[in-house]
């Protein structure tokens, strides 16, 4: 029987384990054989974990070749109860070989690890209350106590949903487990809503000031050390070579029996630790001596000890990771499998695009590309050169897949390099080292930018502390900044983020519009200039109409023509006109058909029909030559309309004919030739 878990496409046959009837072994109490059942193998096909182990390491079966908590089943939290430990191990074994989903398709090992993490809350409750099995929930009082226990933990609805979904997954195994579980199956979502009011919280976007500081520091580190990327590799190689020489000396003496005391017990010091001390003593050079050869170069002046060296390359590695994540919006799973040749550029339509190629796992594993910033090229190249010899070591040790990855680290001189997995810890250290503390303004922006995560902000963002930097925040922040500053739209984000629905792109950029509105600022000087220009324009308009011989129409337009020979004081000079406009005693508002000087005193009849403005009862209308031409066009258009209509109501006819006659009046004032309209058809009367 093959495992039911979804395995990577390239999983070799030698990694598969054989199914064993563990239920029969349990029933026979054959604990020795049961504990020796092989659960998993390593990448070389050797037995890795056994049923009796407290941790089942499933790294070789994970979608990504990484050794992390997402690929390990850990039963250590209930080691004080043999009954609960046995039951939970049988359940997980059943997920692997019997039934792990209601779907026909297999699910990933990471999903099962997450399911066990959800069930951990249930089994912790059972352990604390001295229960021996999940079947204790058959008792209604016990199941109610579990609900109360989970309520007191103030868990979010999504977390509770996973807990009860985990319980339901045991129901699917109960016949195979031979487990007496009679409590009725719950609907996880509905039950979670009853127990908690904490809605799911969206990933936080980083306040812009903090993002500017952290991103700027990451870019600075990459720019500073990029020219010295080969030197970084040389330093690491010299330190490792020095260690290997010391180790060879110690191994030789141990082999010849001259250092037997290493095998003797010594209080407080494990043999491995004592051997490491002897290796350091036997090494040809001290670490400080090796590092001193490079302190003449400016970036390495402060690197004097092995500890300071580890801090430096740790910060450089994190800086490179930030540059790749912040400017591409890639998921952590996609960033983690970047390779030394992942960066490339392409020219499309005369524009150069910087691109990263990686694998996406969200909707089926496949290769794809992301547009990114130019700094990414240096970040990838810097890590490529720095980890070049580490990849060679892994390749020589037959770890071919790990040797293809970009993000490597050496945790100890005696161990092979490993693929970095604990990015949250590294990012938080980077924030604590280079980020400024959260201010009141930052918190205000955080609440404005994250309307779906106010509870999370209250929980993890503290005034005066450093920003809690997480991997997925790069993706969320890029979406928000892109929309906030009009760099791109939701369609572009959907393509960049490899999402199926446009709504998901909108979800990632939520909060951008409110920030954009908040970013608007009124420039008082510019506003004053606009107001002054408007006043001058109005004064110029009045001055030109008074001091020209061009015809005008409208009630006040005709009055102005009569005033030209004997101007009243209000129109006596430009300065007087400007002063009146500035005080508001003289106003002018224009439309396509006329100007009006009455301001708020206008009777507004022109709103119903512009014809009323020609012979304005309030005496405020002014019509110039440009507006007269608009009336000419209106006359032609309405005349044609009436001529083509077979049947008209009186109201429609009245609305059109009043404007036609008004247009004819205006054209007469400007000596514009026209043909007077004569209605050719009979108007129908309606009862």
Secondary structure, DSSP 8 states (H G I E B T S, - for coil): ----SB--TT--GGG------HHHHHHTT-HHHHHT-EEEE-TTS-EEEETTSSEEE-GGGSSS---SGGGEEE-GGGTT-HHHHHHHHHHHHHHHHT---SSSS--BHHHHHHHHHHHHHHHHHHHHTT--SGGGGGSHHHHHHHHHHHHHTT--HHHHHHHHHHHHHHHTTHHHHT----S----HHHHHHHH------------HHHHHHHHHHHHHHHHHHHTTHHHHHHHHHHHHHHHHHHHHHHHHHHHTTTTGGGGS--TT--HHHHHHHHHHHHSSS-HHHHHHTTTTSGGGTT--SHHHHHHHHHHHHHHHHHHHHHTT---HHHHHT-BTT-EEEEEETTEEEEEEEEEE-TTS-EEEEEEE-THHHHHHHHHHHHTHHHHHHHHHTT-TTGGGBS-EE-S-TTS--EE---HHHHHHHHHHHH-----HHHHHHHHHH-TT-HHHHHHH--TTS-----THHHHHHHHHHHHHTTS--HHHHHHHTT-S-HHHHHHHTTTHHHHHHHH----HHHHHHHHHHHHHHHHHHHHHHHTS----BSHHHHHHHHHTTS--GGGSSHHHHHHHHHHTSS--EE-SS-EES-GGG---HHHH-THHHHT-TTS-EEB-HHHHHHHHHHHHHHHHHHHH-S---HHHHHHHHHHHHHHHHHHHHTT---------S------
